[in-house]
Amino acid sequence: MQQRTLGRQGLTVSAIGYGAMGLTMAYGPGDEEAGIAAIRRAHELGVTFFDTAELYGLGTGSNEILVGKAVKDFRDEVVLATKFGFDLAGGRIAGLNSRPDNIRKVADDSLRHLGVDHLDVLYQHRVDPAVPIEDVAGTVKELIDAGKVRHFGLSEAGPQTIRRAHAVQPVSVLQTEYSLFERDVEQLFPVLRELGIGLVAYSPLGRGFITGTARPAGQYDSTDMRNSDPRWQPGNFEKNAEAVRKLAELAASKGATVSQLALAWILAQGEDIVPIPGTRSPERMAENAAAADLTLTKADLDAVAEILPAGGFGARYAEQALPTWI
């Protein structure tokens, strides 16, 4: 597995990472046994970058505990990233909370849940307008100075926020949705590259749509977020499905799957970008990891641009849930 360096603070990870959210939320009932098997298979394939969050257990720590259990035997060989930033009182999302005292509490909880003595990356999950970003960055700096955290990350942050945070504590990575379907973050590339900040691309397979297995909204478990995702709604769904069909034909011409094409496309956008697809399947994990070895030519990239010149059809969240970048 190829390695990539994200940011200027020495964070080195595999070119393909692993996102653990779907193991416990958003994609129907969880499956701990399958999740652990997928994570361990990822490690066998050379994946070293594993992403979790307090949110993914709705404050119970379930996702972090699962990840910690899966990597226990090889913890020193991998990079573990987690996140703070929500008020999860009562096991539900009650709002945002990036107050310094909550950041410290969540960091200590995450250390305990993961069963580790330090967090390799600690992200602010969503920007909290009630707390100055300088206070957030300063608190994470304290945790770094104390040896509890190695690297600082932001998620879904805009250019002003990134610059202000970076001035207090260097930001190693920004995590934002990025895929063939979702290109908004490209407007932030100049700022990220000026400051030397890497990009971690979540939902790099369009929440699974680009795997070629998508079904229309309403055909998933009631807890599955895709039922309300605009890209799955009538009108958008058919257009996106047709685009994936064309992408699959291009992938097949290269002896690859459409998922591998989509991940290789992200890798081709810069050496400072790492996608973190998630899966509960060891077989799918092997498919995703192999994307690191797929080289796309200029002709391939031009063909992709012809199919999806500006991304997919439909917003990535319902309007009320779209993050605001400042």
C-alpha positions as a Markdown table, in Angstrom:
| # | Residue | x | y | z |
|---|---|---|---|---|
| 1 | Met | 0.0 | 0.0 | 0.0 |
| 2 | Gln | 1.3 | 3.4 | -0.9 |
| 3 | Gln | 1.8 | 6.0 | 1.8 |
| 4 | Arg | 0.9 | 9.7 | 1.8 |
| 5 | Thr | 1.9 | 12.6 | 4.0 |
| 6 | Leu | -0.9 | 14.8 | 5.1 |
| 7 | Gly | 0.0 | 18.3 | 6.4 |
| 8 | Arg | 3.4 | 19.5 | 7.5 |
| 9 | Gln | 3.4 | 17.9 | 11.0 |
| 10 | Gly | 4.5 | 14.5 | 9.9 |
| 11 | Leu | 1.2 | 12.7 | 9.6 |
| 12 | Thr | 1.8 | 9.7 | 7.3 |
| 13 | Val | -1.0 | 7.3 | 6.4 |
| 14 | Ser | -2.0 | 4.7 | 3.8 |
| 15 | Ala | -3.3 | 6.1 | 0.5 |
| 16 | Ile | -6.6 | 4.4 | 1.2 |
| 17 | Gly | -8.1 | 4.8 | 4.7 |
| 18 | Tyr | -11.1 | 3.4 | 6.5 |
| 19 | Gly | -14.2 | 5.2 | 7.7 |
| 20 | Ala | -16.0 | 3.5 | 10.6 |
| 21 | Met | -19.2 | 5.5 | 10.8 |
| 22 | Gly | -21.4 | 3.0 | 9.0 |
| 23 | Leu | -20.5 | 0.2 | 11.5 |
| 24 | Thr | -22.9 | 1.6 | 14.1 |
| 25 | Met | -25.0 | 4.3 | 12.5 |
| 26 | Ala | -26.6 | 5.8 | 9.4 |
| 27 | Tyr | -26.7 | 2.7 | 7.3 |
| 28 | Gly | -29.1 | 0.4 | 9.0 |
| 29 | Pro | -28.5 | -1.9 | 12.0 |
| 30 | Gly | -24.9 | -2.4 | 13.0 |
| 31 | Asp | -22.9 | -5.6 | 12.8 |
| 32 | Glu | -20.0 | -5.7 | 15.2 |
| 33 | Glu | -18.6 | -9.0 | 14.0 |
| 34 | Ala | -18.5 | -7.9 | 10.4 |
| 35 | Gly | -17.1 | -4.6 | 11.3 |
| 36 | Ile | -14.2 | -6.0 | 13.2 |
| 37 | Ala | -13.5 | -8.5 | 10.3 |
| 38 | Ala | -13.5 | -5.6 | 7.8 |
| 39 | Ile | -11.1 | -3.5 | 9.9 |
| 40 | Arg | -8.7 | -6.4 | 10.4 |
| 41 | Arg | -8.8 | -7.2 | 6.7 |
| 42 | Ala | -8.0 | -3.6 | 6.0 |
| 43 | His | -4.9 | -3.8 | 8.2 |
| 44 | Glu | -3.8 | -7.0 | 6.4 |
| 45 | Leu | -4.1 | -5.1 | 3.1 |
| 46 | Gly | -1.8 | -2.3 | 4.3 |
| 47 | Val | -4.5 | 0.2 | 5.4 |
| 48 | Thr | -3.2 | 2.2 | 8.4 |
| 49 | Phe | -5.7 | 5.1 | 8.7 |
| 50 | Phe | -8.9 | 4.4 | 10.7 |
| 51 | Asp | -11.5 | 7.1 | 11.3 |
| 52 | Thr | -14.1 | 7.1 | 14.1 |
| 53 | Ala | -16.0 | 9.7 | 16.2 |
| 54 | Glu | -17.8 | 10.2 | 19.5 |
| 55 | Leu | -20.9 | 11.0 | 17.4 |
| 56 | Tyr | -20.9 | 7.5 | 15.8 |
| 57 | Gly | -21.9 | 6.0 | 19.1 |
| 58 | Leu | -24.2 | 8.9 | 20.0 |
| 59 | Gly | -22.2 | 9.4 | 23.2 |
| 60 | Thr | -22.0 | 5.7 | 24.2 |
| 61 | Gly | -18.6 | 5.2 | 22.7 |
| 62 | Ser | -19.8 | 2.1 | 20.8 |
| 63 | Asn | -18.1 | 2.9 | 17.5 |
| 64 | Glu | -14.8 | 3.8 | 19.2 |
| 65 | Ile | -14.9 | 0.7 | 21.4 |
| 66 | Leu | -15.5 | -1.4 | 18.3 |
| 67 | Val | -12.6 | 0.2 | 16.4 |
| 68 | Gly | -10.3 | -0.1 | 19.5 |
| 69 | Lys | -11.2 | -3.8 | 19.8 |
| 70 | Ala | -10.5 | -4.4 | 16.2 |
| 71 | Val | -7.0 | -2.8 | 16.1 |
| 72 | Lys | -5.9 | -3.8 | 19.6 |
| 73 | Asp | -3.3 | -6.3 | 18.4 |
| 74 | Phe | -1.7 | -3.8 | 15.9 |
| 75 | Arg | -2.5 | -0.4 | 17.5 |
| 76 | Asp | 1.1 | 0.8 | 17.1 |
| 77 | Glu | 1.0 | 0.1 | 13.4 |
| 78 | Val | -2.0 | 2.3 | 12.6 |
| 79 | Val | -3.2 | 5.9 | 12.8 |
| 80 | Leu | -6.5 | 6.4 | 14.8 |
| 81 | Ala | -8.6 | 9.5 | 14.2 |
| 82 | Thr | -11.6 | 10.6 | 16.2 |
| 83 | Lys | -13.8 | 13.7 | 16.6 |
| 84 | Phe | -15.5 | 16.0 | 19.1 |
| 85 | Gly | -18.0 | 18.8 | 18.7 |
| 86 | Phe | -21.6 | 17.6 | 19.4 |
| 87 | Asp | -23.8 | 17.8 | 22.5 |
| 88 | Leu | -25.0 | 14.2 | 22.8 |
| 89 | Ala | -27.0 | 14.5 | 25.9 |
| 90 | Gly | -29.5 | 11.7 | 26.3 |
| 91 | Gly | -28.0 | 9.7 | 23.5 |
| 92 | Arg | -29.2 | 12.1 | 20.8 |
| 93 | Ile | -27.8 | 15.1 | 18.9 |
| 94 | Ala | -28.9 | 18.1 | 21.0 |
| 95 | Gly | -26.7 | 20.6 | 19.2 |
| 96 | Leu | -23.0 | 21.5 | 18.9 |
| 97 | Asn | -20.6 | 21.7 | 21.8 |
| 98 | Ser | -16.9 | 22.7 | 21.3 |
| 99 | Arg | -16.4 | 24.3 | 24.6 |
| 100 | Pro | -13.0 | 23.6 | 26.0 |
| 101 | Asp | -14.3 | 21.6 | 28.9 |
| 102 | Asn | -16.2 | 19.4 | 26.6 |
| 103 | Ile | -13.3 | 18.9 | 24.2 |
| 104 | Arg | -11.1 | 17.7 | 27.1 |
| 105 | Lys | -13.9 | 15.4 | 28.3 |
| 106 | Val | -14.5 | 13.9 | 24.9 |
| 107 | Ala | -10.7 | 13.4 | 24.4 |
| 108 | Asp | -10.4 | 11.5 | 27.6 |
| 109 | Asp | -13.5 | 9.4 | 26.8 |
| 110 | Ser | -12.1 | 8.6 | 23.4 |
| 111 | Leu | -8.8 | 7.5 | 24.9 |
| 112 | Arg | -10.7 | 5.2 | 27.2 |
| 113 | His | -13.1 | 3.8 | 24.6 |
| 114 | Leu | -10.3 | 3.2 | 22.1 |
| 115 | Gly | -8.1 | 1.7 | 24.8 |
| 116 | Val | -5.1 | 3.8 | 23.8 |
| 117 | Asp | -2.7 | 6.3 | 25.4 |
| 118 | His | -2.9 | 8.9 | 22.6 |
| 119 | Leu | -5.1 | 9.9 | 19.7 |
| 120 | Asp | -3.3 | 10.3 | 16.5 |
| 121 | Val | -5.7 | 12.8 | 15.0 |
| 122 | Leu | -8.4 | 14.8 | 16.9 |
| 123 | Tyr | -10.9 | 16.7 | 14.7 |
| 124 | Gln | -13.5 | 19.3 | 15.5 |
| 125 | His | -16.4 | 17.4 | 13.9 |
| 126 | Arg | -18.5 | 20.5 | 13.1 |
| 127 | Val | -17.6 | 24.2 | 13.6 |
| 128 | Asp | -19.4 | 25.6 | 16.6 |
| 129 | Pro | -20.3 | 29.3 | 16.1 |
| 130 | Ala | -20.8 | 29.7 | 19.8 |
| 131 | Val | -17.1 | 29.0 | 20.5 |
| 132 | Pro | -14.2 | 31.0 | 19.0 |
| 133 | Ile | -12.1 | 28.7 | 16.8 |
| 134 | Glu | -9.1 | 30.1 | 18.5 |
| 135 | Asp | -10.3 | 28.6 | 21.8 |
| 136 | Val | -10.9 | 25.3 | 20.1 |
| 137 | Ala | -7.4 | 25.2 | 18.5 |
| 138 | Gly | -5.9 | 26.3 | 21.8 |
| 139 | Thr | -7.5 | 23.5 | 23.7 |
| 140 | Val | -6.4 | 20.9 | 21.2 |
| 141 | Lys | -2.9 | 22.5 | 21.4 |
| 142 | Glu | -3.0 | 21.9 | 25.2 |
| 143 | Leu | -3.9 | 18.2 | 24.5 |
| 144 | Ile | -1.0 | 17.9 | 22.0 |
| 145 | Asp | 1.4 | 19.5 | 24.5 |
| 146 | Ala | 0.2 | 17.0 | 27.1 |
| 147 | Gly | 0.9 | 14.0 | 24.8 |
| 148 | Lys | -2.8 | 13.0 | 24.5 |
| 149 | Val | -3.1 | 14.0 | 20.9 |
| 150 | Arg | -0.6 | 14.0 | 18.0 |
| 151 | His | -2.4 | 16.0 | 15.2 |
| 152 | Phe | -5.2 | 18.6 | 14.9 |
| 153 | Gly | -7.9 | 18.3 | 12.3 |
| 154 | Leu | -11.0 | 20.2 | 11.2 |
| 155 | Ser | -14.1 | 18.9 | 9.5 |
| 156 | Glu | -16.5 | 20.9 | 7.2 |
| 157 | Ala | -14.7 | 24.1 | 8.0 |
| 158 | Gly | -14.4 | 27.1 | 5.6 |
| 159 | Pro | -11.3 | 29.2 | 4.7 |
| 160 | Gln | -11.5 | 31.9 | 7.4 |
| 161 | Thr | -12.0 | 29.2 | 10.1 |
| 162 | Ile | -9.1 | 27.2 | 8.8 |
| 163 | Arg | -6.8 | 30.2 | 8.8 |
| 164 | Arg | -7.7 | 31.3 | 12.3 |
| 165 | Ala | -7.3 | 27.8 | 13.7 |
| 166 | His | -4.1 | 27.2 | 11.9 |
| 167 | Ala | -2.6 | 30.4 | 13.4 |
| 168 | Val | -3.0 | 29.0 | 16.9 |
| 169 | Gln | -2.3 | 25.3 | 16.3 |
| 170 | Pro | -1.2 | 24.0 | 12.9 |
| 171 | Val | -4.0 | 22.0 | 11.3 |
| 172 | Ser | -2.8 | 18.7 | 9.7 |
| 173 | Val | -6.0 | 17.7 | 7.9 |
| 174 | Leu | -9.4 | 18.9 | 6.8 |
| 175 | Gln | -12.0 | 16.2 | 6.5 |
| 176 | Thr | -14.9 | 17.0 | 4.1 |
| 177 | Glu | -17.1 | 15.0 | 1.7 |
| 178 | Tyr | -15.4 | 14.6 | -1.6 |
| 179 | Ser | -16.2 | 12.2 | -4.5 |
| 180 | Leu | -17.1 | 12.1 | -8.1 |
| 181 | Phe | -20.6 | 13.2 | -6.9 |
| 182 | Glu | -19.5 | 16.0 | -4.6 |
| 183 | Arg | -16.9 | 18.6 | -5.6 |
| 184 | Asp | -17.6 | 21.7 | -3.4 |
| 185 | Val | -14.4 | 21.2 | -1.4 |
| 186 | Glu | -12.3 | 21.9 | -4.5 |
| 187 | Gln | -12.8 | 25.6 | -3.8 |
| 188 | Leu | -10.7 | 25.2 | -0.6 |
| 189 | Phe | -7.8 | 23.5 | -2.4 |
| 190 | Pro | -5.8 | 26.8 | -2.7 |
| 191 | Val | -6.1 | 27.5 | 1.0 |
| 192 | Leu | -5.2 | 24.0 | 2.0 |
| 193 | Arg | -2.2 | 23.9 | -0.2 |
| 194 | Glu | -1.0 | 27.3 | 0.8 |
| 195 | Leu | -1.1 | 26.3 | 4.5 |
| 196 | Gly | 0.1 | 22.7 | 3.9 |
| 197 | Ile | -3.0 | 20.9 | 5.1 |
| 198 | Gly | -4.0 | 17.5 | 3.8 |
| 199 | Leu | -7.6 | 16.5 | 2.8 |
| 200 | Val | -9.4 | 13.5 | 4.1 |
| 201 | Ala | -12.3 | 12.6 | 1.8 |
| 202 | Tyr | -15.3 | 11.1 | 3.5 |
| 203 | Ser | -18.1 | 9.4 | 1.6 |
| 204 | Pro | -15.7 | 9.0 | -1.4 |
| 205 | Leu | -18.1 | 6.5 | -2.9 |
| 206 | Gly | -21.1 | 8.8 | -2.7 |
| 207 | Arg | -22.5 | 7.1 | 0.4 |
| 208 | Gly | -22.4 | 3.8 | -1.6 |
| 209 | Phe | -24.1 | 5.1 | -4.7 |
| 210 | Ile | -21.0 | 4.8 | -6.8 |
| 211 | Thr | -20.6 | 1.1 | -5.9 |
| 212 | Gly | -23.3 | 0.4 | -8.4 |
| 213 | Thr | -25.6 | -1.1 | -5.7 |
| 214 | Ala | -27.9 | 1.8 | -5.0 |
| 215 | Arg | -31.6 | 1.4 | -4.7 |
| 216 | Pro | -34.1 | 4.3 | -4.7 |
| 217 | Ala | -35.0 | 6.1 | -1.5 |
| 218 | Gly | -37.5 | 4.1 | 0.6 |
| 219 | Gln | -36.0 | 0.8 | -0.2 |
| 220 | Tyr | -33.6 | 0.9 | 2.8 |
| 221 | Asp | -34.0 | 0.2 | 6.5 |
| 222 | Ser | -35.9 | 3.0 | 8.2 |
| 223 | Thr | -32.7 | 4.1 | 10.1 |
| 224 | Asp | -30.7 | 4.4 | 6.8 |
| 225 | Met | -29.8 | 8.1 | 6.0 |
| 226 | Arg | -30.0 | 7.4 | 2.2 |
| 227 | Asn | -33.8 | 7.4 | 2.4 |
| 228 | Ser | -33.6 | 11.2 | 2.9 |
| 229 | Asp | -30.5 | 11.9 | 0.8 |
| 230 | Pro | -31.4 | 14.2 | -2.1 |
| 231 | Arg | -29.3 | 12.1 | -4.5 |
| 232 | Trp | -31.6 | 9.2 | -3.9 |
| 233 | Gln | -34.8 | 11.0 | -4.6 |
| 234 | Pro | -36.9 | 10.6 | -7.8 |
| 235 | Gly | -35.4 | 12.6 | -10.6 |
| 236 | Asn | -31.9 | 12.7 | -9.2 |
| 237 | Phe | -31.7 | 9.0 | -8.6 |
| 238 | Glu | -32.2 | 8.1 | -12.2 |
| 239 | Lys | -29.6 | 10.6 | -13.4 |
| 240 | Asn | -27.0 | 9.4 | -10.9 |
| 241 | Ala | -27.7 | 5.8 | -11.7 |
| 242 | Glu | -27.1 | 6.5 | -15.4 |
| 243 | Ala | -23.8 | 8.3 | -14.6 |
| 244 | Val | -22.6 | 5.3 | -12.5 |
| 245 | Arg | -23.5 | 3.0 | -15.4 |
| 246 | Lys | -21.3 | 5.0 | -17.7 |
| 247 | Leu | -18.5 | 5.1 | -15.1 |
| 248 | Ala | -18.7 | 1.3 | -14.7 |
| 249 | Glu | -18.2 | 0.9 | -18.4 |
| 250 | Leu | -15.1 | 3.0 | -18.3 |
| 251 | Ala | -13.8 | 1.1 | -15.2 |
| 252 | Ala | -14.4 | -2.2 | -16.9 |
| 253 | Ser | -12.3 | -1.1 | -19.9 |
| 254 | Lys | -9.4 | -0.8 | -17.4 |
| 255 | Gly | -10.1 | -4.1 | -15.6 |
| 256 | Ala | -11.4 | -2.3 | -12.6 |
| 257 | Thr | -14.7 | -1.9 | -10.7 |
| 258 | Val | -16.6 | 1.4 | -10.6 |
| 259 | Ser | -15.6 | 1.8 | -6.9 |
| 260 | Gln | -11.9 | 1.4 | -7.7 |
| 261 | Leu | -12.3 | 4.0 | -10.5 |
| 262 | Ala | -13.9 | 6.5 | -8.1 |
| 263 | Leu | -11.3 | 6.1 | -5.5 |
| 264 | Ala | -8.4 | 6.3 | -8.0 |
| 265 | Trp | -10.0 | 9.5 | -9.4 |
| 266 | Ile | -9.8 | 11.0 | -5.9 |
| 267 | Leu | -6.1 | 9.9 | -5.5 |
| 268 | Ala | -5.4 | 11.5 | -8.9 |
| 269 | Gln | -6.5 | 14.9 | -7.6 |
| 270 | Gly | -3.4 | 15.4 | -5.5 |
| 271 | Glu | -0.8 | 13.6 | -3.4 |
| 272 | Asp | -2.2 | 15.4 | -0.3 |
| 273 | Ile | -5.6 | 13.7 | -0.5 |
| 274 | Val | -6.7 | 10.4 | 1.2 |
| 275 | Pro | -10.2 | 8.9 | 0.8 |
| 276 | Ile | -11.7 | 6.9 | 3.7 |
| 277 | Pro | -14.4 | 4.6 | 2.3 |
| 278 | Gly | -16.3 | 2.5 | 4.8 |
| 279 | Thr | -17.6 | -1.1 | 4.5 |
| 280 | Arg | -18.7 | -4.0 | 6.6 |
| 281 | Ser | -17.4 | -6.5 | 4.0 |
| 282 | Pro | -13.8 | -7.8 | 4.0 |
| 283 | Glu | -14.3 | -8.6 | 0.3 |
| 284 | Arg | -15.3 | -5.0 | -0.4 |
| 285 | Met | -12.4 | -3.8 | 1.7 |
| 286 | Ala | -10.0 | -5.7 | -0.6 |
| 287 | Glu | -11.7 | -4.1 | -3.6 |
| 288 | Asn | -11.3 | -0.6 | -2.1 |
| 289 | Ala | -7.6 | -1.1 | -1.1 |
| 290 | Ala | -6.7 | -2.3 | -4.6 |
| 291 | Ala | -7.8 | 1.1 | -6.0 |
| 292 | Ala | -4.4 | 2.5 | -4.8 |
| 293 | Asp | -2.8 | 0.5 | -7.6 |
| 294 | Leu | -5.1 | 1.8 | -10.3 |
| 295 | Thr | -3.4 | 4.5 | -12.5 |
| 296 | Leu | -5.7 | 6.8 | -14.4 |
| 297 | Thr | -4.4 | 8.4 | -17.6 |
| 298 | Lys | -5.3 | 11.9 | -18.8 |
| 299 | Ala | -7.7 | 10.2 | -21.3 |
| 300 | Asp | -9.4 | 8.4 | -18.4 |
| 301 | Leu | -9.7 | 11.6 | -16.4 |
| 302 | Asp | -11.1 | 13.4 | -19.4 |
| 303 | Ala | -13.7 | 10.6 | -19.9 |
| 304 | Val | -14.7 | 10.9 | -16.3 |
| 305 | Ala | -15.1 | 14.7 | -16.7 |
| 306 | Glu | -17.4 | 14.1 | -19.7 |
| 307 | Ile | -19.6 | 11.8 | -17.7 |
| 308 | Leu | -19.8 | 14.0 | -14.5 |
| 309 | Pro | -18.3 | 17.4 | -15.3 |
| 310 | Ala | -19.5 | 19.0 | -12.1 |
| 311 | Gly | -20.5 | 16.2 | -9.7 |
| 312 | Gly | -23.7 | 14.3 | -9.2 |
| 313 | Phe | -27.3 | 15.3 | -9.2 |
| 314 | Gly | -28.8 | 16.5 | -5.9 |
| 315 | Ala | -27.3 | 18.0 | -2.8 |
| 316 | Arg | -25.2 | 15.9 | -0.4 |
| 317 | Tyr | -27.5 | 16.7 | 2.6 |
| 318 | Ala | -31.0 | 18.0 | 3.0 |
| 319 | Glu | -31.0 | 21.8 | 3.0 |
| 320 | Gln | -31.3 | 22.2 | 6.8 |
| 321 | Ala | -28.4 | 19.8 | 7.4 |
| 322 | Leu | -25.9 | 21.3 | 4.9 |
| 323 | Pro | -22.8 | 22.6 | 6.7 |
| 324 | Thr | -22.0 | 26.3 | 6.4 |
| 325 | Trp | -18.4 | 27.2 | 5.6 |
| 326 | Ile | -17.0 | 30.4 | 6.9 |
